[in-house]
């Protein structure tokens, strides 16, 4: 019985990892395509002081490059735990996925905020200049080449938008 439970949990974790990777590839591909379509998009500018560079470099104390043990110590016990990814549910509006590289270090931090509730202000994440797509969704990705990572802010369109903030090692 325990063996079946372990196999089920392993399959669920692998499925979640695959879904997250697919989502990241989709988001990245959408960002690349959308950035090439700026004439069709309009720039959303901030009315307050501009932030030139992203200052969003961690989530709840977890930073890229931390060990799995350090990340779990900061975030607590994940809802789904794996060797390569953990999934956390902090509230009905906030979830997070932490992906690890082969050495067990944090490679990706991706957080989702349903309805945008609790999401950080986009200016803190990516600075000013969100691009708005024709469907009303907004996004921006900032590459920090010297530091070897990128950060993105995506807000979906629709009745209940989801804000996704992702940090990832290049």
MARRO-714773 format. One record per residue: residue number from 1; residue in one letter; x negated, y, z negated of N, C-alpha, C in turn. Coordinates in steps of 0.001 Angstrom, whole numbers, plus 500000, padded with zeros to 6 digits. Each point is the difference from the previous one (the first is absolute). Example, Ala and Ser with C-alpha at 12.3 -4.5 7.8 and 13.67 -1.06 7.14 Angstrom:
2
num:residu:nu:nv:nw:cau:cav:caw:cu:cv:cw
1:a:486810:494310:492200:500890:501190:500000:499100:501200:500000 .
2:s:500350:501050:500720:499180:501190:499940:500770:501090:499270 .
//
This chain:
170
num:residu:nu:nv:nw:cau:cav:caw:cu:cv:cw
1:x:499178:498806:500000:500822:501194:500000:499130:501263:500000 .
2:x:498975:499997:499138:499091:501154:499914:499260:500194:501321 .
3:x:499607:498875:500642:499285:500069:501261:500873:500647:501076 .
4:x:501297:499643:500061:500918:500611:500962:500144:501489:499736 .
5:x:500068:500379:498731:500107:501424:499651:498758:500752:500459 .
6:x:498812:499410:499774:498754:500642:500422:499937:500143:501514 .
7:x:500441:498936:500721:500009:500087:501462:500978:501076:500474 .
8:x:501170:500093:499360:500975:501025:500359:499419:501389:499761 .
9:x:499402:500208:498827:499408:501307:499692:498882:500336:500971 .
10:x:499205:499005:500376:498926:500216:500958:500568:500404:501361 .
11:x:501067:499298:500434:500621:500352:501281:500619:501394:499964 .
12:x:500630:500344:498893:500605:501322:499859:498916:501071:500043 .
13:x:498911:499769:499278:498904:500973:499980:499405:500155:501390 .
14:x:499780:498883:500688:499452:500078:501363:500971:500717:500932 .
15:x:501288:499700:499846:501000:500673:500827:500036:501492:499737 .
16:x:499912:500373:498728:499988:501418:499645:498753:500681:500545 .
17:x:498867:499332:499890:498755:500552:500542:500132:500199:501505 .
18:x:500512:498988:500712:500172:500112:501438:500934:501151:500344 .
19:x:501122:500113:499284:500963:501073:500265:499374:501370:499754 .
20:x:499221:500117:498934:499352:501275:499698:498976:500346:501069 .
21:x:499201:499016:500409:499016:500252:501062:500698:500416:501288 .
22:x:501081:499301:500337:500747:500348:501204:500560:501411:499900 .
23:x:500512:500365:498822:500527:501344:499788:498892:501035:500138 .
24:x:498837:499722:499423:498880:500939:500108:499565:500182:501450 .
25:x:499937:498892:500754:499640:500089:501415:501054:500795:500754 .
26:x:501276:499743:499696:501087:500724:500652:499933:501486:499680 .
27:x:499805:500325:498728:499906:501406:499597:498798:500651:500656 .
28:x:498868:499304:499996:498799:500563:500610:500223:500206:501487 .
29:x:500576:499004:500673:500260:500124:501432:500980:501115:500297 .
30:x:501013:500146:499187:500967:501079:500173:499323:501348:499817 .
31:x:499127:500102:499003:499284:501253:499775:499116:500342:501184 .
32:x:499283:499006:500530:499120:500248:501136:500820:500456:501188 .
33:x:501091:499286:500297:500845:500373:501131:500647:501359:499789 .
34:x:500474:500248:498813:500687:501258:499726:499037:501170:500040 .
35:x:498765:499790:499576:499026:501090:500030:499682:500386:501434 .
36:x:500106:499044:500931:499782:500308:501404:501206:500691:500630 .
37:x:501131:500073:499281:501220:500578:500529:500341:501313:499304 .
38:x:498996:500754:499586:500271:501226:499266:500872:501003:500743 .
39:x:500000:500069:501343:500928:500923:500635:501466:499675:499683 .
40:x:500319:498726:499753:501361:499611:499683:500307:500179:498514 .
41:x:498972:500223:499217:500172:500147:498561:499844:501460:499624 .
42:x:500559:500340:498836:499761:501361:499545:499293:499934:498657 .
43:x:499160:500955:499778:499212:500053:498790:500834:500550:498861 .
44:x:500011:499308:498868:500683:500479:498809:498933:500659:499140 .
45:x:500113:501297:499793:498972:500708:499244:500486:500316:498603 .
46:x:499068:500130:499109:500312:500303:498605:500072:501506:499814 .
47:x:500864:500462:499100:500118:501419:499713:499142:500421:498824 .
48:x:499430:499027:499303:499113:500339:498891:498552:499912:500469 .
49:x:499092:500149:499072:498573:499972:500341:499658:498688:500694 .
50:x:499205:500076:501067:499641:498816:500750:498920:499209:499273 .
51:x:500141:498698:500070:498975:499110:499485:499273:499470:501222 .
52:x:498725:500315:500139:499259:499646:501195:499598:498533:500038 .
53:x:499745:499408:498863:499597:498616:499967:500844:499234:499013 .
54:x:500184:498731:500298:500763:499146:499105:499320:499911:498643 .
55:x:500795:500137:498960:499457:499790:498665:500595:498731:499391 .
56:x:500735:499269:500798:500623:498754:499566:499004:498877:500242 .
57:x:499420:499496:498925:498974:498980:500132:500237:498793:499094 .
58:x:501080:500004:499248:500290:498876:499115:501494:499917:499749 .
59:x:500406:498851:499491:501397:499781:499647:500026:499377:498612 .
60:x:500609:500705:499065:500110:499528:498615:498655:499553:499447 .
61:x:498947:500692:500371:498659:499690:499509:499244:498989:500836 .
62:x:500659:499378:500982:499342:499011:500854:499392:500717:501192 .
63:x:498734:499686:500283:499280:500601:501111:499495:498913:500938 .
64:x:499794:500376:501254:499419:499078:500968:498623:499566:499486 .
65:x:499690:498717:500170:498711:499476:499584:499993:499401:498602 .
66:x:501016:500306:499188:500081:499405:498653:500124:498489:500120 .
67:x:499615:499308:498949:500187:498552:499993:501465:499673:499734 .
68:x:500357:498782:500332:501353:499515:499751:500333:500101:498511 .
69:x:499054:499622:499155:500229:500041:498546:500232:501433:499531 .
70:x:499244:500957:500527:500173:501403:499616:501371:500516:500439 .
71:x:500396:499650:501229:501301:500453:500517:501134:499414:499165 .
72:x:499920:498719:499696:501055:499362:499211:500032:500555:498579 .
73:x:498841:500372:499471:499966:500597:498663:500721:501348:500004 .
74:x:499886:500759:501095:500660:501304:500106:501498:499857:500235 .
75:x:500395:499033:500844:501397:499896:500428:500822:498981:499230 .
76:x:499355:499095:499304:500735:498967:499273:500208:498764:500848 .
77:x:500902:499161:499557:500273:498731:500674:500860:500232:501248 .
78:x:499520:499552:501162:500801:500175:501217:501200:499061:500033 .
79:x:501014:500378:500755:501165:499148:500198:499587:498773:500810 .
80:x:499161:500239:500998:499441:498913:500808:498498:500188:500025 .
81:x:499271:498960:499600:498546:500073:499891:499370:499042:500992 .
82:x:498955:500467:500674:499281:499132:500927:498514:500294:499956 .
83:x:499236:499164:500675:498556:500210:500068:499639:501180:500898 .
84:x:500914:500339:500912:499702:501079:500945:500977:501169:499922 .
85:x:501048:499870:499178:500968:501095:499900:500888:499845:498781 .
86:x:500352:501137:499410:500949:500036:498890:501157:500918:500383 .
87:x:501184:499684:499491:501180:500819:500258:500584:500420:498660 .
88:x:500240:501298:499846:500523:500560:498757:501338:500688:500256 .
89:x:500899:499907:499033:501253:500740:500018:500028:500810:498706 .
90:x:499910:501326:500137:499984:500868:498828:501388:500536:499658 .
91:x:500860:500105:501005:501384:500428:499799:500781:499626:501245 .
92:x:501277:500322:500017:500794:499721:501199:499554:500881:501159 .
93:x:499244:501041:499706:499572:500929:501043:498510:499907:500335 .
94:x:499222:499258:499219:498546:500006:500205:499415:498596:499956 .
95:x:499344:499633:501114:499282:498734:500083:498599:500262:500522 .
96:x:499104:499055:499788:498627:500147:500488:499440:498643:500396 .
97:x:499173:500024:501017:499250:498820:500413:498523:500365:499926 .
98:x:499236:499134:499375:498560:500185:499903:499377:498816:500726 .
99:x:499224:500272:501056:499348:498931:500759:498514:499993:499662 .
100:x:499438:498797:499937:498604:499817:499621:499205:499416:501159 .
101:x:498717:500345:500071:499135:499403:501006:499509:498642:499500 .
102:x:499160:499341:500787:499522:498662:499651:499209:499990:498695 .
103:x:499376:501129:499645:499228:500088:498757:500888:500310:498794 .
104:x:501299:500232:500229:500919:500287:498908:500045:501461:499602 .
105:x:499619:500883:500906:500057:501442:499743:501196:500616:500726 .
106:x:500558:501060:499419:501169:500669:500583:499630:500573:501369 .
107:x:500742:499569:501018:499785:500473:501369:501133:500927:500458 .
108:x:501224:499721:499537:501168:500781:500407:500908:500208:498797 .
109:x:500520:501221:499902:501019:500336:499008:501152:500603:500796 .
110:x:501153:499348:499960:501154:500504:500735:501185:500076:499054 .
111:x:500595:501177:499907:501126:500205:499095:501219:500458:500788 .
112:x:501160:499532:499586:501265:500377:500626:500893:500648:498953 .
113:x:500616:501118:500393:500909:500743:499128:501346:500108:500708 .
114:x:500976:499230:499557:501332:500014:500597:500669:501339:499713 .
115:x:500523:500603:501042:500636:501305:499870:498998:501112:499715 .
116:x:498712:499671:500048:498959:500983:499706:499863:500289:498513 .
117:x:500782:499316:499168:500002:500251:498559:498651:499602:499404 .
118:x:499323:500965:499373:498714:499747:499357:498807:500113:500921 .
119:x:500228:500206:501283:498889:500083:500953:499187:501269:499769 .
120:x:498693:499919:500186:499193:501209:499885:500319:500952:501157 .
121:x:499798:501269:499785:500200:501002:501043:499030:499709:501145 .
122:x:500482:500061:501226:499154:499664:501143:498752:500872:500074 .
123:x:500074:501231:499511:498831:500887:500056:498871:499481:499124 .
124:x:500342:499295:498929:498976:499400:499141:499389:498784:500679 .
125:x:500793:499303:500793:499545:498771:500637:499187:500280:501258 .
126:x:500532:500810:500907:499355:500198:501307:499808:501468:500371 .
127:x:500247:500916:499088:499897:501419:500333:501219:500451:500770 .
128:x:499878:501100:500672:501143:500530:500752:500040:499398:501395 .
129:x:501094:500225:500663:500095:499611:501394:500604:498637:500252 .
130:x:501062:499659:499294:500714:498772:500337:500574:500144:501399 .
131:x:499965:498920:500741:500627:500000:501310:501368:499373:499874 .
132:x:500985:500618:500638:501357:499468:499958:500328:499399:501347 .
133:x:500459:498773:499971:500415:499311:501224:501426:500410:500343 .
134:x:500423:499750:501218:501363:500354:500400:501088:499357:499137 .
135:x:499723:498834:499418:501018:499343:499165:500069:500576:498591 .
136:x:499132:500976:499676:500011:500635:498688:498988:499432:499028 .
137:x:499350:498894:500361:498964:499462:499133:498762:500903:500078 .
138:x:499172:499952:498962:498811:500852:499931:498791:499168:499603 .
139:x:498834:500411:500457:498796:499251:499696:498747:500867:500168 .
140:x:498931:499492:499435:498668:500544:500257:498991:499036:499414 .
141:x:498905:499815:500700:498898:499164:499537:498741:500856:500000 .
142:x:499208:499886:498939:498754:500745:499884:498869:499001:499791 .
143:x:498982:500100:500844:498818:499144:499885:498921:500735:499211 .
144:x:499448:499324:499026:498872:500523:499219:498790:499153:500367 .
145:x:499392:500344:501139:498931:499174:500554:498798:499883:499064 .
146:x:499594:501098:499398:498827:499956:499113:500235:499091:498799 .
147:x:501240:499936:499550:500317:499175:498836:500514:498609:500389 .
148:x:500217:499778:501293:500355:498677:500498:501419:499536:499733 .
149:x:500972:500923:499986:501387:499588:499818:500926:500951:500742 .
150:x:501260:499569:500120:501039:500874:500545:501201:499957:499072 .
151:x:500816:501048:500102:501222:500090:499210:501115:500443:500945 .
152:x:501187:499445:499801:501119:500407:500849:501231:500245:499145 .
153:x:500866:500854:500522:501284:500322:499384:501042:499807:501078 .
154:x:500972:499143:499746:501080:499740:500952:501330:500123:499277 .
155:x:500913:500730:500603:501362:500099:499469:500940:499570:501115 .
156:x:500761:498939:499733:500917:499497:501012:501210:500919:500114 .
157:x:500696:499864:501103:501249:500734:500191:501140:499124:499474 .
158:x:501156:500562:499860:501157:499206:499624:500668:500484:498738 .
159:x:501043:499289:499628:500797:500365:498830:499194:499925:498711 .
160:x:499183:498955:499866:499152:499839:498819:498562:499876:500506 .
161:x:499326:501123:500157:498634:499928:500534:499050:499316:499018 .
162:x:498979:499395:500542:498956:499390:499191:498709:500734:500296 .
163:x:499323:500430:498936:498698:500621:500137:498960:498919:499713 .
164:x:499070:499824:500920:498918:499029:499834:498683:500768:499996 .
165:x:499215:499789:498961:498675:500608:499905:499005:498850:499985 .
166:x:499026:500068:500900:499037:498920:500131:498583:500548:499965 .
167:x:499157:499350:499198:498555:500235:499961:499347:498716:500496 .
168:x:499009:500118:500879:499357:498776:500485:498552:500261:500346 .
169:x:499157:499029:499661:498598:500024:500388:499933:499801:501503 .
170:x:499107:500737:500650:499843:499843:501455:499265:498729:500317 .
//
